[in-house]
Amino acid sequence: MRLRQIALVGADLAAAEADIRAVLGVDYAYDDPGVGKFGLKNAVFPVGEFFLEVVSPRAEGTTAGRLLDKRGGDGG
């Protein structure tokens, strides 16, 4: 099995991006405008041979928003 991507959910995308940059020392690569149709915004970071993605809800009723509510905060 090969790990390709890890996805995290954060309520504040800008804060999550800043934390990832500071802790992992990686630079932001791109955001995928296609996630907008799911009520999300994201940021993707290359880490070695895989990607770290953070998604943040931008609309009510998203799966990411429900996960944030269930967890009581950010997570994976």
PDB file of N, H, CA, C and O in Angstrom:
ATOM      1  N   MET A   1       0.845  -1.169   0.000  1.00  0.00           N
ATOM      2  CA  MET A   1       0.000   0.000   0.000  1.00  0.00           C
ATOM      3  C   MET A   1       0.894   1.237   0.000  1.00  0.00           C
ATOM      4  O   MET A   1       1.952   1.246   0.629  1.00  0.00           O
ATOM      5  N   ARG A   2       0.470   2.264  -0.697  1.00  0.00           N
ATOM      6  H   ARG A   2      -0.390   2.258  -1.208  1.00  0.00           H
ATOM      7  CA  ARG A   2       1.221   3.515  -0.795  1.00  0.00           C
ATOM      8  C   ARG A   2       0.359   4.661  -0.299  1.00  0.00           C
ATOM      9  O   ARG A   2      -0.766   4.839  -0.765  1.00  0.00           O
ATOM     10  N   LEU A   3       0.873   5.436   0.640  1.00  0.00           N
ATOM     11  H   LEU A   3       1.787   5.291   1.019  1.00  0.00           H
ATOM     12  CA  LEU A   3       0.169   6.614   1.147  1.00  0.00           C
ATOM     13  C   LEU A   3       0.318   7.737   0.132  1.00  0.00           C
ATOM     14  O   LEU A   3       1.431   8.075  -0.270  1.00  0.00           O
ATOM     15  N   ARG A   4      -0.793   8.307  -0.276  1.00  0.00           N
ATOM     16  H   ARG A   4      -1.698   8.032   0.051  1.00  0.00           H
ATOM     17  CA  ARG A   4      -0.770   9.394  -1.261  1.00  0.00           C
ATOM     18  C   ARG A   4      -1.127  10.731  -0.648  1.00  0.00           C
ATOM     19  O   ARG A   4      -0.548  11.757  -1.005  1.00  0.00           O
ATOM     20  N   GLN A   5      -2.086  10.728   0.283  1.00  0.00           N
ATOM     21  H   GLN A   5      -2.556   9.894   0.574  1.00  0.00           H
ATOM     22  CA  GLN A   5      -2.605  11.992   0.786  1.00  0.00           C
ATOM     23  C   GLN A   5      -3.162  11.813   2.194  1.00  0.00           C
ATOM     24  O   GLN A   5      -3.761  10.788   2.522  1.00  0.00           O
ATOM     25  N   ILE A   6      -2.949  12.834   3.011  1.00  0.00           N
ATOM     26  H   ILE A   6      -2.463  13.667   2.745  1.00  0.00           H
ATOM     27  CA  ILE A   6      -3.554  12.914   4.337  1.00  0.00           C
ATOM     28  C   ILE A   6      -4.426  14.157   4.332  1.00  0.00           C
ATOM     29  O   ILE A   6      -3.992  15.226   3.900  1.00  0.00           O
ATOM     30  N   ALA A   7      -5.648  14.019   4.810  1.00  0.00           N
ATOM     31  H   ALA A   7      -6.000  13.151   5.160  1.00  0.00           H
ATOM     32  CA  ALA A   7      -6.577  15.152   4.830  1.00  0.00           C
ATOM     33  C   ALA A   7      -6.926  15.495   6.276  1.00  0.00           C
ATOM     34  O   ALA A   7      -7.224  14.617   7.085  1.00  0.00           O
ATOM     35  N   LEU A   8      -6.884  16.764   6.577  1.00  0.00           N
ATOM     36  H   LEU A   8      -6.642  17.478   5.919  1.00  0.00           H
ATOM     37  CA  LEU A   8      -7.256  17.301   7.875  1.00  0.00           C
ATOM     38  C   LEU A   8      -8.405  18.276   7.698  1.00  0.00           C
ATOM     39  O   LEU A   8      -8.628  18.786   6.600  1.00  0.00           O
ATOM     40  N   VAL A   9      -9.134  18.537   8.771  1.00  0.00           N
ATOM     41  H   VAL A   9      -8.953  18.123   9.663  1.00  0.00           H
ATOM     42  CA  VAL A   9     -10.228  19.501   8.742  1.00  0.00           C
ATOM     43  C   VAL A   9      -9.918  20.583   9.762  1.00  0.00           C
ATOM     44  O   VAL A   9      -9.576  20.289  10.907  1.00  0.00           O
ATOM     45  N   GLY A  10     -10.039  21.836   9.341  1.00  0.00           N
ATOM     46  H   GLY A  10     -10.317  22.074   8.410  1.00  0.00           H
ATOM     47  CA  GLY A  10      -9.803  22.967  10.230  1.00  0.00           C
ATOM     48  C   GLY A  10     -10.862  24.032  10.044  1.00  0.00           C
ATOM     49  O   GLY A  10     -11.248  24.352   8.920  1.00  0.00           O
ATOM     50  N   ALA A  11     -11.325  24.573  11.141  1.00  0.00           N
ATOM     51  H   ALA A  11     -11.012  24.313  12.055  1.00  0.00           H
ATOM     52  CA  ALA A  11     -12.331  25.631  11.068  1.00  0.00           C
ATOM     53  C   ALA A  11     -11.742  26.914  10.489  1.00  0.00           C
ATOM     54  O   ALA A  11     -12.416  27.625   9.744  1.00  0.00           O
ATOM     55  N   ASP A  12     -10.491  27.212  10.825  1.00  0.00           N
ATOM     56  H   ASP A  12      -9.943  26.634  11.430  1.00  0.00           H
ATOM     57  CA  ASP A  12      -9.807  28.418  10.354  1.00  0.00           C
ATOM     58  C   ASP A  12      -8.678  27.988   9.433  1.00  0.00           C
ATOM     59  O   ASP A  12      -7.603  27.610   9.899  1.00  0.00           O
ATOM     60  N   LEU A  13      -8.913  28.041   8.144  1.00  0.00           N
ATOM     61  H   LEU A  13      -9.787  28.348   7.765  1.00  0.00           H
ATOM     62  CA  LEU A  13      -7.948  27.552   7.162  1.00  0.00           C
ATOM     63  C   LEU A  13      -6.628  28.321   7.236  1.00  0.00           C
ATOM     64  O   LEU A  13      -5.559  27.717   7.156  1.00  0.00           O
ATOM     65  N   ALA A  14      -6.689  29.623   7.387  1.00  0.00           N
ATOM     66  H   ALA A  14      -7.558  30.114   7.452  1.00  0.00           H
ATOM     67  CA  ALA A  14      -5.460  30.419   7.436  1.00  0.00           C
ATOM     68  C   ALA A  14      -4.596  30.036   8.638  1.00  0.00           C
ATOM     69  O   ALA A  14      -3.374  29.953   8.519  1.00  0.00           O
ATOM     70  N   ALA A  15      -5.216  29.805   9.786  1.00  0.00           N
ATOM     71  H   ALA A  15      -6.209  29.872   9.883  1.00  0.00           H
ATOM     72  CA  ALA A  15      -4.472  29.408  10.985  1.00  0.00           C
ATOM     73  C   ALA A  15      -3.860  28.024  10.798  1.00  0.00           C
ATOM     74  O   ALA A  15      -2.718  27.794  11.195  1.00  0.00           O
ATOM     75  N   ALA A  16      -4.604  27.106  10.200  1.00  0.00           N
ATOM     76  H   ALA A  16      -5.532  27.293   9.876  1.00  0.00           H
ATOM     77  CA  ALA A  16      -4.079  25.761   9.959  1.00  0.00           C
ATOM     78  C   ALA A  16      -2.895  25.816   8.997  1.00  0.00           C
ATOM     79  O   ALA A  16      -1.897  25.126   9.204  1.00  0.00           O
ATOM     80  N   GLU A  17      -2.998  26.627   7.951  1.00  0.00           N
ATOM     81  H   GLU A  17      -3.808  27.187   7.783  1.00  0.00           H
ATOM     82  CA  GLU A  17      -1.889  26.790   7.000  1.00  0.00           C
ATOM     83  C   GLU A  17      -0.649  27.313   7.707  1.00  0.00           C
ATOM     84  O   GLU A  17       0.453  26.810   7.486  1.00  0.00           O
ATOM     85  N   ALA A  18      -0.823  28.316   8.555  1.00  0.00           N
ATOM     86  H   ALA A  18      -1.719  28.724   8.734  1.00  0.00           H
ATOM     87  CA  ALA A  18       0.310  28.898   9.283  1.00  0.00           C
ATOM     88  C   ALA A  18       0.961  27.867  10.204  1.00  0.00           C
ATOM     89  O   ALA A  18       2.187  27.803  10.291  1.00  0.00           O
ATOM     90  N   ASP A  19       0.158  27.067  10.886  1.00  0.00           N
ATOM     91  H   ASP A  19      -0.838  27.119  10.816  1.00  0.00           H
ATOM     92  CA  ASP A  19       0.695  26.029  11.767  1.00  0.00           C
ATOM     93  C   ASP A  19       1.484  24.990  10.983  1.00  0.00           C
ATOM     94  O   ASP A  19       2.565  24.583  11.407  1.00  0.00           O
ATOM     95  N   ILE A  20       0.955  24.560   9.847  1.00  0.00           N
ATOM     96  H   ILE A  20       0.077  24.891   9.502  1.00  0.00           H
ATOM     97  CA  ILE A  20       1.649  23.562   9.028  1.00  0.00           C
ATOM     98  C   ILE A  20       2.978  24.098   8.532  1.00  0.00           C
ATOM     99  O   ILE A  20       3.989  23.396   8.566  1.00  0.00           O
ATOM    100  N   ARG A  21       2.980  25.328   8.078  1.00  0.00           N
ATOM    101  H   ARG A  21       2.159  25.898   8.051  1.00  0.00           H
ATOM    102  CA  ARG A  21       4.239  25.938   7.620  1.00  0.00           C
ATOM    103  C   ARG A  21       5.258  25.988   8.754  1.00  0.00           C
ATOM    104  O   ARG A  21       6.422  25.636   8.568  1.00  0.00           O
ATOM    105  N   ALA A  22       4.810  26.427   9.931  1.00  0.00           N
ATOM    106  H   ALA A  22       3.864  26.713  10.082  1.00  0.00           H
ATOM    107  CA  ALA A  22       5.720  26.592  11.066  1.00  0.00           C
ATOM    108  C   ALA A  22       6.245  25.259  11.592  1.00  0.00           C
ATOM    109  O   ALA A  22       7.434  25.127  11.883  1.00  0.00           O
ATOM    110  N   VAL A  23       5.369  24.285  11.712  1.00  0.00           N
ATOM    111  H   VAL A  23       4.404  24.392  11.476  1.00  0.00           H
ATOM    112  CA  VAL A  23       5.751  23.004  12.319  1.00  0.00           C
ATOM    113  C   VAL A  23       6.500  22.106  11.338  1.00  0.00           C
ATOM    114  O   VAL A  23       7.524  21.520  11.689  1.00  0.00           O
ATOM    115  N   LEU A  24       6.000  21.998  10.121  1.00  0.00           N
ATOM    116  H   LEU A  24       5.168  22.474   9.835  1.00  0.00           H
ATOM    117  CA  LEU A  24       6.591  21.073   9.153  1.00  0.00           C
ATOM    118  C   LEU A  24       7.611  21.728   8.229  1.00  0.00           C
ATOM    119  O   LEU A  24       8.390  21.036   7.574  1.00  0.00           O
ATOM    120  N   GLY A  25       7.609  23.055   8.174  1.00  0.00           N
ATOM    121  H   GLY A  25       6.976  23.617   8.706  1.00  0.00           H
ATOM    122  CA  GLY A  25       8.556  23.749   7.302  1.00  0.00           C
ATOM    123  C   GLY A  25       8.293  23.532   5.828  1.00  0.00           C
ATOM    124  O   GLY A  25       9.222  23.577   5.022  1.00  0.00           O
ATOM    125  N   VAL A  26       7.038  23.297   5.459  1.00  0.00           N
ATOM    126  H   VAL A  26       6.283  23.260   6.114  1.00  0.00           H
ATOM    127  CA  VAL A  26       6.690  23.103   4.053  1.00  0.00           C
ATOM    128  C   VAL A  26       5.939  24.326   3.540  1.00  0.00           C
ATOM    129  O   VAL A  26       5.328  25.068   4.309  1.00  0.00           O
ATOM    130  N   ASP A  27       5.997  24.518   2.241  1.00  0.00           N
ATOM    131  H   ASP A  27       6.494  23.915   1.617  1.00  0.00           H
ATOM    132  CA  ASP A  27       5.307  25.644   1.622  1.00  0.00           C
ATOM    133  C   ASP A  27       4.000  25.190   0.998  1.00  0.00           C
ATOM    134  O   ASP A  27       3.877  24.069   0.506  1.00  0.00           O
ATOM    135  N   TYR A  28       3.044  26.075   1.030  1.00  0.00           N
ATOM    136  H   TYR A  28       3.144  26.986   1.430  1.00  0.00           H
ATOM    137  CA  TYR A  28       1.739  25.884   0.393  1.00  0.00           C
ATOM    138  C   TYR A  28       1.957  25.635  -1.087  1.00  0.00           C
ATOM    139  O   TYR A  28       2.769  26.316  -1.713  1.00  0.00           O
ATOM    140  N   ALA A  29       1.248  24.678  -1.656  1.00  0.00           N
ATOM    141  H   ALA A  29       0.588  24.125  -1.147  1.00  0.00           H
ATOM    142  CA  ALA A  29       1.390  24.372  -3.075  1.00  0.00           C
ATOM    143  C   ALA A  29       0.243  24.945  -3.891  1.00  0.00           C
ATOM    144  O   ALA A  29       0.472  25.692  -4.842  1.00  0.00           O
ATOM    145  N   TYR A  30      -0.991  24.604  -3.528  1.00  0.00           N
ATOM    146  H   TYR A  30      -1.177  23.998  -2.755  1.00  0.00           H
ATOM    147  CA  TYR A  30      -2.130  25.102  -4.306  1.00  0.00           C
ATOM    148  C   TYR A  30      -3.423  24.843  -3.550  1.00  0.00           C
ATOM    149  O   TYR A  30      -3.465  24.101  -2.568  1.00  0.00           O
ATOM    150  N   ASP A  31      -4.467  25.480  -4.041  1.00  0.00           N
ATOM    151  H   ASP A  31      -4.432  26.083  -4.838  1.00  0.00           H
ATOM    152  CA  ASP A  31      -5.809  25.162  -3.555  1.00  0.00           C
ATOM    153  C   ASP A  31      -6.608  24.665  -4.749  1.00  0.00           C
ATOM    154  O   ASP A  31      -6.377  25.071  -5.888  1.00  0.00           O
ATOM    155  N   ASP A  32      -7.537  23.792  -4.467  1.00  0.00           N
ATOM    156  H   ASP A  32      -7.725  23.462  -3.541  1.00  0.00           H
ATOM    157  CA  ASP A  32      -8.337  23.165  -5.517  1.00  0.00           C
ATOM    158  C   ASP A  32      -9.705  23.833  -5.555  1.00  0.00           C
ATOM    159  O   ASP A  32     -10.519  23.599  -4.661  1.00  0.00           O
ATOM    160  N   PRO A  33      -9.980  24.655  -6.559  1.00  0.00           N
ATOM    161  CA  PRO A  33     -11.278  25.323  -6.613  1.00  0.00           C
ATOM    162  C   PRO A  33     -12.443  24.347  -6.765  1.00  0.00           C
ATOM    163  O   PRO A  33     -13.590  24.718  -6.516  1.00  0.00           O
ATOM    164  N   GLY A  34     -12.171  23.113  -7.166  1.00  0.00           N
ATOM    165  H   GLY A  34     -11.239  22.811  -7.368  1.00  0.00           H
ATOM    166  CA  GLY A  34     -13.213  22.110  -7.338  1.00  0.00           C
ATOM    167  C   GLY A  34     -13.901  21.716  -6.045  1.00  0.00           C
ATOM    168  O   GLY A  34     -15.035  21.239  -6.070  1.00  0.00           O
ATOM    169  N   VAL A  35     -13.220  21.912  -4.893  1.00  0.00           N
ATOM    170  H   VAL A  35     -12.298  22.300  -4.873  1.00  0.00           H
ATOM    171  CA  VAL A  35     -13.845  21.548  -3.618  1.00  0.00           C
ATOM    172  C   VAL A  35     -14.937  22.547  -3.236  1.00  0.00           C
ATOM    173  O   VAL A  35     -15.730  22.285  -2.332  1.00  0.00           O
ATOM    174  N   GLY A  36     -14.978  23.676  -3.914  1.00  0.00           N
ATOM    175  H   GLY A  36     -14.334  23.889  -4.648  1.00  0.00           H
ATOM    176  CA  GLY A  36     -16.007  24.682  -3.650  1.00  0.00           C
ATOM    177  C   GLY A  36     -17.414  24.161  -3.867  1.00  0.00           C
ATOM    178  O   GLY A  36     -18.348  24.588  -3.189  1.00  0.00           O
ATOM    179  N   LYS A  37     -17.572  23.234  -4.814  1.00  0.00           N
ATOM    180  H   LYS A  37     -16.813  22.887  -5.364  1.00  0.00           H
ATOM    181  CA  LYS A  37     -18.911  22.686  -5.064  1.00  0.00           C
ATOM    182  C   LYS A  37     -19.399  21.839  -3.902  1.00  0.00           C
ATOM    183  O   LYS A  37     -20.585  21.521  -3.823  1.00  0.00           O
ATOM    184  N   PHE A  38     -18.493  21.467  -2.991  1.00  0.00           N
ATOM    185  H   PHE A  38     -17.529  21.726  -3.054  1.00  0.00           H
ATOM    186  CA  PHE A  38     -18.863  20.725  -1.790  1.00  0.00           C
ATOM    187  C   PHE A  38     -18.963  21.629  -0.562  1.00  0.00           C
ATOM    188  O   PHE A  38     -19.101  21.148   0.563  1.00  0.00           O
ATOM    189  N   GLY A  39     -18.891  22.951  -0.791  1.00  0.00           N
ATOM    190  H   GLY A  39     -18.779  23.341  -1.705  1.00  0.00           H
ATOM    191  CA  GLY A  39     -18.975  23.910   0.305  1.00  0.00           C
ATOM    192  C   GLY A  39     -17.690  24.020   1.101  1.00  0.00           C
ATOM    193  O   GLY A  39     -17.713  24.378   2.278  1.00  0.00           O
ATOM    194  N   LEU A  40     -16.562  23.713   0.461  1.00  0.00           N
ATOM    195  H   LEU A  40     -16.542  23.422  -0.496  1.00  0.00           H
ATOM    196  CA  LEU A  40     -15.267  23.712   1.142  1.00  0.00           C
ATOM    197  C   LEU A  40     -14.269  24.646   0.472  1.00  0.00           C
ATOM    198  O   LEU A  40     -14.445  25.062  -0.673  1.00  0.00           O
ATOM    199  N   LYS A  41     -13.224  24.959   1.214  1.00  0.00           N
ATOM    200  H   LYS A  41     -13.081  24.621   2.144  1.00  0.00           H
ATOM    201  CA  LYS A  41     -12.031  25.609   0.687  1.00  0.00           C
ATOM    202  C   LYS A  41     -10.877  24.766   1.206  1.00  0.00           C
ATOM    203  O   LYS A  41     -10.969  24.197   2.294  1.00  0.00           O
ATOM    204  N   ASN A  42      -9.786  24.676   0.440  1.00  0.00           N
ATOM    205  H   ASN A  42      -9.712  25.138  -0.444  1.00  0.00           H
ATOM    206  CA  ASN A  42      -8.688  23.837   0.899  1.00  0.00           C
ATOM    207  C   ASN A  42      -7.329  24.448   0.618  1.00  0.00           C
ATOM    208  O   ASN A  42      -7.204  25.440  -0.100  1.00  0.00           O
ATOM    209  N   ALA A  43      -6.323  23.833   1.199  1.00  0.00           N
ATOM    210  H   ALA A  43      -6.424  23.027   1.783  1.00  0.00           H
ATOM    211  CA  ALA A  43      -4.929  24.149   0.930  1.00  0.00           C
ATOM    212  C   ALA A  43      -4.191  22.820   0.888  1.00  0.00           C
ATOM    213  O   ALA A  43      -4.407  21.953   1.735  1.00  0.00           O
ATOM    214  N   VAL A  44      -3.318  22.665  -0.103  1.00  0.00           N
ATOM    215  H   VAL A  44      -3.143  23.369  -0.791  1.00  0.00           H
ATOM    216  CA  VAL A  44      -2.585  21.418  -0.277  1.00  0.00           C
ATOM    217  C   VAL A  44      -1.095  21.711  -0.190  1.00  0.00           C
ATOM    218  O   VAL A  44      -0.595  22.664  -0.788  1.00  0.00           O
ATOM    219  N   PHE A  45      -0.392  20.864   0.572  1.00  0.00           N
ATOM    220  H   PHE A  45      -0.798  20.090   1.058  1.00  0.00           H
ATOM    221  CA  PHE A  45       1.043  21.007   0.780  1.00  0.00           C
ATOM    222  C   PHE A  45       1.748  19.726   0.352  1.00  0.00           C
ATOM    223  O   PHE A  45       1.317  18.636   0.729  1.00  0.00           O
ATOM    224  N   PRO A  46       2.831  19.832  -0.431  1.00  0.00           N
ATOM    225  CA  PRO A  46       3.612  18.630  -0.723  1.00  0.00           C
ATOM    226  C   PRO A  46       4.509  18.311   0.473  1.00  0.00           C
ATOM    227  O   PRO A  46       5.188  19.192   1.000  1.00  0.00           O
ATOM    228  N   VAL A  47       4.506  17.053   0.894  1.00  0.00           N
ATOM    229  H   VAL A  47       3.954  16.337   0.466  1.00  0.00           H
ATOM    230  CA  VAL A  47       5.365  16.595   1.986  1.00  0.00           C
ATOM    231  C   VAL A  47       6.028  15.307   1.494  1.00  0.00           C
ATOM    232  O   VAL A  47       5.407  14.244   1.485  1.00  0.00           O
ATOM    233  N   GLY A  48       7.273  15.412   1.093  1.00  0.00           N
ATOM    234  H   GLY A  48       7.778  16.275   1.101  1.00  0.00           H
ATOM    235  CA  GLY A  48       7.942  14.249   0.510  1.00  0.00           C
ATOM    236  C   GLY A  48       7.219  13.809  -0.745  1.00  0.00           C
ATOM    237  O   GLY A  48       7.040  14.589  -1.681  1.00  0.00           O
ATOM    238  N   GLU A  49       6.803  12.543  -0.757  1.00  0.00           N
ATOM    239  H   GLU A  49       6.949  11.910   0.003  1.00  0.00           H
ATOM    240  CA  GLU A  49       6.106  12.002  -1.920  1.00  0.00           C
ATOM    241  C   GLU A  49       4.595  11.985  -1.754  1.00  0.00           C
ATOM    242  O   GLU A  49       3.889  11.415  -2.586  1.00  0.00           O
ATOM    243  N   PHE A  50       4.085  12.606  -0.686  1.00  0.00           N
ATOM    244  H   PHE A  50       4.658  13.070  -0.010  1.00  0.00           H
ATOM    245  CA  PHE A  50       2.639  12.636  -0.508  1.00  0.00           C
ATOM    246  C   PHE A  50       2.159  14.064  -0.304  1.00  0.00           C
ATOM    247  O   PHE A  50       2.954  15.004  -0.295  1.00  0.00           O
ATOM    248  N   PHE A  51       0.856  14.216  -0.141  1.00  0.00           N
ATOM    249  H   PHE A  51       0.210  13.452  -0.148  1.00  0.00           H
ATOM    250  CA  PHE A  51       0.249  15.532   0.032  1.00  0.00           C
ATOM    251  C   PHE A  51      -0.471  15.603   1.368  1.00  0.00           C
ATOM    252  O   PHE A  51      -1.070  14.630   1.826  1.00  0.00           O
ATOM    253  N   LEU A  52      -0.399  16.759   1.972  1.00  0.00           N
ATOM    254  H   LEU A  52       0.088  17.549   1.600  1.00  0.00           H
ATOM    255  CA  LEU A  52      -1.158  17.069   3.166  1.00  0.00           C
ATOM    256  C   LEU A  52      -2.186  18.110   2.762  1.00  0.00           C
ATOM    257  O   LEU A  52      -1.833  19.186   2.280  1.00  0.00           O
ATOM    258  N   GLU A  53      -3.448  17.790   2.958  1.00  0.00           N
ATOM    259  H   GLU A  53      -3.734  16.916   3.350  1.00  0.00           H
ATOM    260  CA  GLU A  53      -4.528  18.696   2.570  1.00  0.00           C
ATOM    261  C   GLU A  53      -5.312  19.106   3.810  1.00  0.00           C
ATOM    262  O   GLU A  53      -5.617  18.279   4.669  1.00  0.00           O
ATOM    263  N   VAL A  54      -5.630  20.381   3.888  1.00  0.00           N
ATOM    264  H   VAL A  54      -5.382  21.053   3.190  1.00  0.00           H
ATOM    265  CA  VAL A  54      -6.506  20.884   4.937  1.00  0.00           C
ATOM    266  C   VAL A  54      -7.748  21.434   4.254  1.00  0.00           C
ATOM    267  O   VAL A  54      -7.651  22.252   3.339  1.00  0.00           O
ATOM    268  N   VAL A  55      -8.911  20.983   4.699  1.00  0.00           N
ATOM    269  H   VAL A  55      -8.990  20.319   5.442  1.00  0.00           H
ATOM    270  CA  VAL A  55     -10.172  21.510   4.179  1.00  0.00           C
ATOM    271  C   VAL A  55     -10.878  22.264   5.288  1.00  0.00           C
ATOM    272  O   VAL A  55     -10.741  21.946   6.469  1.00  0.00           O
ATOM    273  N   SER A  56     -11.630  23.262   4.885  1.00  0.00           N
ATOM    274  H   SER A  56     -11.741  23.520   3.925  1.00  0.00           H
ATOM    275  CA  SER A  56     -12.384  24.080   5.821  1.00  0.00           C
ATOM    276  C   SER A  56     -13.765  24.341   5.234  1.00  0.00           C
ATOM    277  O   SER A  56     -13.882  24.711   4.066  1.00  0.00           O
ATOM    278  N   PRO A  57     -14.811  24.151   6.037  1.00  0.00           N
ATOM    279  CA  PRO A  57     -16.158  24.382   5.505  1.00  0.00           C
ATOM    280  C   PRO A  57     -16.420  25.859   5.236  1.00  0.00           C
ATOM    281  O   PRO A  57     -16.032  26.732   6.013  1.00  0.00           O
ATOM    282  N   ARG A  58     -17.082  26.110   4.124  1.00  0.00           N
ATOM    283  H   ARG A  58     -17.397  25.401   3.493  1.00  0.00           H
ATOM    284  CA  ARG A  58     -17.478  27.471   3.746  1.00  0.00           C
ATOM    285  C   ARG A  58     -18.987  27.571   3.574  1.00  0.00           C
ATOM    286  O   ARG A  58     -19.510  28.615   3.184  1.00  0.00           O
ATOM    287  N   ALA A  59     -19.681  26.474   3.867  1.00  0.00           N
ATOM    288  H   ALA A  59     -19.256  25.626   4.184  1.00  0.00           H
ATOM    289  CA  ALA A  59     -21.140  26.432   3.746  1.00  0.00           C
ATOM    290  C   ALA A  59     -21.681  25.549   4.868  1.00  0.00           C
ATOM    291  O   ALA A  59     -20.955  24.737   5.441  1.00  0.00           O
ATOM    292  N   GLU A  60     -22.936  25.716   5.163  1.00  0.00           N
ATOM    293  H   GLU A  60     -23.526  26.376   4.697  1.00  0.00           H
ATOM    294  CA  GLU A  60     -23.594  24.892   6.182  1.00  0.00           C
ATOM    295  C   GLU A  60     -23.845  23.489   5.642  1.00  0.00           C
ATOM    296  O   GLU A  60     -24.031  23.302   4.439  1.00  0.00           O
ATOM    297  N   GLY A  61     -23.850  22.507   6.535  1.00  0.00           N
ATOM    298  H   GLY A  61     -23.699  22.659   7.512  1.00  0.00           H
ATOM    299  CA  GLY A  61     -24.236  21.163   6.174  1.00  0.00           C
ATOM    300  C   GLY A  61     -23.184  20.326   5.481  1.00  0.00           C
ATOM    301  O   GLY A  61     -23.516  19.301   4.886  1.00  0.00           O
ATOM    302  N   THR A  62     -21.917  20.733   5.537  1.00  0.00           N
ATOM    303  H   THR A  62     -21.648  21.566   6.020  1.00  0.00           H
ATOM    304  CA  THR A  62     -20.867  19.941   4.898  1.00  0.00           C
ATOM    305  C   THR A  62     -20.419  18.815   5.830  1.00  0.00           C
ATOM    306  O   THR A  62     -20.570  18.903   7.048  1.00  0.00           O
ATOM    307  N   THR A  63     -19.874  17.772   5.242  1.00  0.00           N
ATOM    308  H   THR A  63     -19.752  17.701   4.252  1.00  0.00           H
ATOM    309  CA  THR A  63     -19.322  16.679   6.037  1.00  0.00           C
ATOM    310  C   THR A  63     -18.195  17.195   6.922  1.00  0.00           C
ATOM    311  O   THR A  63     -18.079  16.794   8.080  1.00  0.00           O
ATOM    312  N   ALA A  64     -17.372  18.076   6.383  1.00  0.00           N
ATOM    313  H   ALA A  64     -17.466  18.401   5.443  1.00  0.00           H
ATOM    314  CA  ALA A  64     -16.269  18.643   7.168  1.00  0.00           C
ATOM    315  C   ALA A  64     -16.798  19.433   8.361  1.00  0.00           C
ATOM    316  O   ALA A  64     -16.249  19.341   9.459  1.00  0.00           O
ATOM    317  N   GLY A  65     -17.845  20.196   8.155  1.00  0.00           N
ATOM    318  H   GLY A  65     -18.290  20.271   7.263  1.00  0.00           H
ATOM    319  CA  GLY A  65     -18.444  20.960   9.251  1.00  0.00           C
ATOM    320  C   GLY A  65     -19.014  20.059  10.326  1.00  0.00           C
ATOM    321  O   GLY A  65     -18.877  20.335  11.518  1.00  0.00           O
ATOM    322  N   ARG A  66     -19.654  18.982   9.905  1.00  0.00           N
ATOM    323  H   ARG A  66     -19.765  18.757   8.937  1.00  0.00           H
ATOM    324  CA  ARG A  66     -20.200  18.029  10.879  1.00  0.00           C
ATOM    325  C   ARG A  66     -19.077  17.348  11.659  1.00  0.00           C
ATOM    326  O   ARG A  66     -19.226  17.093  12.855  1.00  0.00           O
ATOM    327  N   LEU A  67     -17.953  17.049  11.000  1.00  0.00           N
ATOM    328  H   LEU A  67     -17.832  17.256  10.029  1.00  0.00           H
ATOM    329  CA  LEU A  67     -16.821  16.448  11.705  1.00  0.00           C
ATOM    330  C   LEU A  67     -16.252  17.416  12.741  1.00  0.00           C
ATOM    331  O   LEU A  67     -15.928  17.009  13.857  1.00  0.00           O
ATOM    332  N   LEU A  68     -16.130  18.684  12.382  1.00  0.00           N
ATOM    333  H   LEU A  68     -16.393  19.015  11.476  1.00  0.00           H
ATOM    334  CA  LEU A  68     -15.664  19.685  13.342  1.00  0.00           C
ATOM    335  C   LEU A  68     -16.591  19.746  14.561  1.00  0.00           C
ATOM    336  O   LEU A  68     -16.130  19.801  15.702  1.00  0.00           O
ATOM    337  N   ASP A  69     -17.873  19.735  14.309  1.00  0.00           N
ATOM    338  H   ASP A  69     -18.248  19.690  13.382  1.00  0.00           H
ATOM    339  CA  ASP A  69     -18.850  19.775  15.405  1.00  0.00           C
ATOM    340  C   ASP A  69     -18.730  18.527  16.282  1.00  0.00           C
ATOM    341  O   ASP A  69     -18.737  18.618  17.509  1.00  0.00           O
ATOM    342  N   LYS A  70     -18.624  17.388  15.654  1.00  0.00           N
ATOM    343  H   LYS A  70     -18.619  17.314  14.656  1.00  0.00           H
ATOM    344  CA  LYS A  70     -18.554  16.116  16.385  1.00  0.00           C
ATOM    345  C   LYS A  70     -17.290  16.033  17.231  1.00  0.00           C
ATOM    346  O   LYS A  70     -17.338  15.584  18.376  1.00  0.00           O
ATOM    347  N   ARG A  71     -16.158  16.462  16.675  1.00  0.00           N
ATOM    348  H   ARG A  71     -16.119  16.827  15.744  1.00  0.00           H
ATOM    349  CA  ARG A  71     -14.881  16.399  17.376  1.00  0.00           C
ATOM    350  C   ARG A  71     -14.729  17.516  18.396  1.00  0.00           C
ATOM    351  O   ARG A  71     -13.941  17.409  19.336  1.00  0.00           O
ATOM    352  N   GLY A  72     -15.489  18.589  18.205  1.00  0.00           N
ATOM    353  H   GLY A  72     -16.130  18.676  17.441  1.00  0.00           H
ATOM    354  CA  GLY A  72     -15.314  19.746  19.064  1.00  0.00           C
ATOM    355  C   GLY A  72     -14.114  20.595  18.680  1.00  0.00           C
ATOM    356  O   GLY A  72     -13.605  21.367  19.493  1.00  0.00           O
ATOM    357  N   GLY A  73     -13.660  20.451  17.433  1.00  0.00           N
ATOM    358  H   GLY A  73     -14.074  19.824  16.772  1.00  0.00           H
ATOM    359  CA  GLY A  73     -12.525  21.236  16.947  1.00  0.00           C
ATOM    360  C   GLY A  73     -11.822  20.561  15.790  1.00  0.00           C
ATOM    361  O   GLY A  73     -12.311  19.574  15.239  1.00  0.00           O
ATOM    362  N   ASP A  74     -10.675  21.098  15.427  1.00  0.00           N
ATOM    363  H   ASP A  74     -10.278  21.900  15.874  1.00  0.00           H
ATOM    364  CA  ASP A  74      -9.920  20.637  14.266  1.00  0.00           C
ATOM    365  C   ASP A  74      -9.423  19.204  14.453  1.00  0.00           C
ATOM    366  O   ASP A  74      -9.264  18.726  15.577  1.00  0.00           O
ATOM    367  N   GLY A  75      -9.185  18.539  13.340  1.00  0.00           N
ATOM    368  H   GLY A  75      -9.315  18.927  12.428  1.00  0.00           H
ATOM    369  CA  GLY A  75      -8.660  17.181  13.417  1.00  0.00           C
ATOM    370  C   GLY A  75      -8.474  16.548  12.059  1.00  0.00           C
ATOM    371  O   GLY A  75      -8.498  17.222  11.029  1.00  0.00           O
ATOM    372  N   GLY A  76      -8.288  15.237  12.075  1.00  0.00           N
ATOM    373  H   GLY A  76      -8.269  14.690  12.911  1.00  0.00           H
ATOM    374  CA  GLY A  76      -8.041  14.525  10.840  1.00  0.00           C
ATOM    375  C   GLY A  76      -8.979  13.381  10.668  1.00  0.00           C
ATOM    376  O   GLY A  76      -8.906  12.668   9.667  1.00  0.00           O
TER     377      GLY A  76
END
